[in-house]
Amino acid sequence: MTRDEDGHPVDILCRDGLTLHGHIWPAQGGRLIGAVVINAATGVRARFYHRYARFLAAHGFEVLTYDYRGIGLSRPARLRGCGYRWRDWGELDCDAALRLMHARRPGAPLMVVGHSIGGFLPGLATSAPLIDRMLTVGAQYAWWGDYAPHHRPVLFLKWHVAMPLLTAIFGYFPGRRLGWLEDLPAGVAFEWAFRGPRFERSHPPEARAEAVRRMAAVEARILAVAMTDDPIGTLPAVRRTLACYRNAMRAALLLSPRDYGREKIGHFDLFRENHAEGFWRDTLTWLRDGDIPRPERLVIP
């Protein structure tokens, strides 16, 4: 295993035999605070989070970034017909990532930073009870009814009309050529497009009770962050996700771009490096100390 500027490359073996690819960011400073798994948003490569991973490593965390099956380094030679589903990212991919980090650092607190769907996926993993603490950012599972009202018509047409139509034509969603995130396996695109207000309804009938049970098995402390100008990860969407983690200790923050001296932040910008001295340092308050940053922004989960 060699090291490059993006950390140590690592292979992650899933229980169905498929191998994912990612990077390990060793903790710096001689003291390990905890092990962190970063779960990406849908259609976003893990490399988008590398600078944040490097930031956490510099503050004493060992960090894993990885690409879900069908994305980035974990994309197969042929995406059409691969059969990958959205729920596989939780049941298989996130599960394998959690097990890897727990095996590497069995005595350290195990944490998850989940962006968008990445904050929902841990609840589908059988290893989720290993998690001590979670930080979610705009965590939701993309039911169109939770989109911000003034963005809802455009987002509905984009993700729930155009995406499934193009996926049916091409056999996968050609997001990259459209400039709409990365290409997606058909199973992921269709599950997103046809998701209803109850997530378990996208599972086969015989698997729905088990999916709900897995979410309820999570007892980690969860801090969920929502931005007032996020059209996708709205407060209703974040609350819907938190409700699935019904046995976890849950708290939610509703932040405004003005809290960080910005005019807009939206769904993605909090993971960009220009937030290193603002939001990124706030995340240390939670991940390192277990304290809620900006408690005046707490809302009822």
SVG drawing of the C-alpha trace seen along z (x, -y; Angstrom):
<svg xmlns="http://www.w3.org/2000/svg" viewBox="-45 -38 49 51">
<polyline fill="none" stroke="black" stroke-width="0.4" points="0.0,0.0 1.5,-3.3 0.9,-6.8 0.1,-9.7 -1.2,-13.2 -4.7,-11.8 -3.8,-9.5 -3.2,-5.7 -5.2,-3.9 -7.3,-1.1 -9.5,1.7 -12.8,2.4 -14.3,5.9 -18.1,6.1 -19.8,9.2 -21.2,9.9 -17.6,10.2 -17.4,6.8 -14.3,4.6 -14.7,0.8 -11.8,-1.6 -11.0,-4.5 -8.3,-6.2 -7.2,-6.1 -6.1,-9.4 -3.9,-8.5 -4.3,-10.6 -1.7,-13.2 -0.2,-14.5 0.4,-11.3 -3.0,-10.9 -5.9,-9.1 -9.3,-10.7 -11.5,-8.5 -12.1,-6.7 -14.3,-8.5 -16.1,-7.2 -17.1,-9.9 -20.2,-9.0 -20.6,-10.9 -23.7,-12.4 -25.4,-10.6 -23.3,-11.0 -20.4,-12.7 -16.9,-11.2 -15.1,-10.7 -12.3,-13.0 -14.7,-16.0 -14.3,-15.3 -10.5,-14.7 -9.6,-18.2 -12.0,-17.8 -10.6,-14.3 -7.1,-15.8 -8.4,-18.5 -9.9,-15.9 -6.7,-13.8 -4.6,-16.9 -6.8,-17.1 -6.3,-13.5 -8.8,-11.4 -8.2,-8.4 -10.5,-9.0 -11.8,-6.7 -13.1,-8.2 -14.5,-5.8 -16.6,-5.6 -19.8,-3.6 -20.2,-0.9 -20.7,-2.4 -19.1,-5.8 -15.5,-7.1 -12.8,-4.6 -15.5,-1.9 -17.0,-2.3 -17.0,0.9 -15.8,1.0 -19.4,1.2 -22.1,-0.7 -25.0,0.4 -26.6,3.6 -24.5,3.7 -27.5,4.0 -26.3,1.8 -29.1,0.2 -29.2,-2.7 -29.9,-0.5 -26.8,1.5 -24.7,-1.5 -26.0,-1.2 -26.5,2.5 -23.2,3.5 -20.9,0.5 -21.4,-1.5 -21.5,1.7 -18.1,2.8 -16.6,-0.7 -17.8,-0.6 -16.4,2.8 -13.1,1.9 -12.6,-1.1 -13.8,0.8 -11.3,3.6 -8.5,1.1 -9.2,-0.9 -11.3,1.4 -10.7,-0.7 -11.4,-4.0 -14.8,-5.7 -16.3,-5.0 -18.0,-8.0 -19.7,-8.8 -19.9,-12.1 -22.7,-11.7 -23.5,-14.2 -27.0,-14.0 -27.9,-10.3 -24.7,-9.6 -26.4,-10.5 -29.2,-8.0 -27.2,-5.0 -25.6,-4.0 -29.1,-3.0 -29.2,-0.3 -26.0,1.3 -26.0,4.3 -22.8,2.9 -24.5,-0.5 -24.8,0.3 -21.0,0.0 -21.3,-3.8 -20.8,-6.1 -21.5,-9.4 -22.7,-10.8 -22.7,-14.2 -25.0,-14.6 -25.2,-17.5 -28.3,-17.9 -29.2,-14.3 -32.2,-13.1 -33.4,-10.4 -34.7,-12.7 -38.5,-12.4 -39.6,-15.2 -42.2,-16.4 -39.4,-17.6 -37.7,-19.8 -37.9,-23.6 -41.3,-24.7 -39.9,-27.4 -37.3,-24.9 -39.7,-21.9 -41.1,-22.1 -37.6,-22.3 -36.1,-19.6 -39.0,-17.3 -38.7,-17.6 -34.9,-17.1 -34.6,-14.2 -38.0,-12.5 -38.9,-13.0 -35.7,-13.6 -33.5,-11.3 -35.6,-8.1 -36.4,-8.8 -32.7,-9.2 -31.9,-6.1 -34.4,-4.0 -32.9,-5.1 -29.2,-4.7 -29.4,-1.9 -27.7,-4.1 -28.0,-7.8 -25.5,-9.8 -25.2,-12.6 -21.6,-13.5 -22.2,-14.5 -25.2,-16.7 -23.1,-18.3 -25.6,-16.8 -23.2,-15.0 -21.6,-11.7 -23.1,-8.9 -25.4,-6.6 -26.3,-3.0 -29.9,-2.4 -30.9,-0.9 -29.7,-4.0 -31.3,-6.4 -34.7,-4.6 -34.8,-4.2 -34.1,-8.0 -36.6,-8.9 -39.5,-6.9 -38.8,-7.3 -41.9,-7.9 -42.4,-9.5 -41.7,-6.1 -38.2,-4.9 -39.0,-1.3 -41.5,-1.2 -38.6,-1.2 -37.5,2.2 -39.2,5.4 -42.2,6.1 -40.4,9.0 -37.5,6.7 -39.3,3.6 -39.7,4.6 -36.0,5.5 -35.0,2.1 -37.1,0.3 -35.6,2.5 -32.1,1.7 -32.7,-2.0 -34.2,-1.6 -31.1,0.3 -28.9,-2.7 -28.3,-4.2 -25.5,-6.6 -25.6,-10.3 -26.6,-12.2 -26.2,-15.8 -28.0,-16.8 -27.2,-20.0 -29.6,-21.7 -29.0,-25.0 -31.8,-27.5 -30.9,-27.8 -30.5,-24.1 -33.2,-23.2 -32.8,-19.5 -31.7,-18.8 -34.4,-21.0 -35.4,-20.9 -38.4,-18.7 -36.2,-16.3 -33.6,-16.2 -36.4,-15.6 -37.8,-12.8 -34.4,-11.1 -33.9,-11.7 -37.3,-10.1 -36.0,-6.8 -33.3,-6.8 -35.9,-6.7 -33.8,-5.1 -30.8,-7.4 -30.0,-10.5 -30.9,-13.2 -30.2,-16.9 -30.7,-19.2 -29.1,-22.6 -30.7,-24.9 -27.9,-27.2 -28.0,-30.2 -25.3,-31.3 -25.1,-34.5 -23.8,-32.4 -20.6,-32.0 -20.6,-35.4 -21.9,-34.1 -24.7,-35.0 -25.4,-31.4 -24.2,-27.9 -26.8,-25.5 -26.4,-21.7 -22.7,-21.3 -20.5,-24.2 -20.0,-23.3 -17.4,-20.6 -15.4,-23.1 -12.1,-24.3 -13.2,-27.9 -15.2,-26.7 -12.1,-25.3 -12.0,-28.1 -15.8,-28.1 -18.0,-25.1 -15.1,-22.6 -13.9,-23.8 -17.5,-23.7 -17.6,-20.0 -14.6,-19.4 -16.7,-20.6 -19.1,-17.7 -16.7,-15.0 -13.9,-15.6 -15.7,-16.8 -19.3,-15.7 -20.5,-19.2 -23.0,-20.9 -21.7,-24.0 -23.9,-27.0 -26.5,-25.7 -28.6,-28.8 -29.4,-27.3 -30.9,-24.1 -34.4,-23.1 -36.7,-20.3 -35.6,-17.2"/>
</svg>
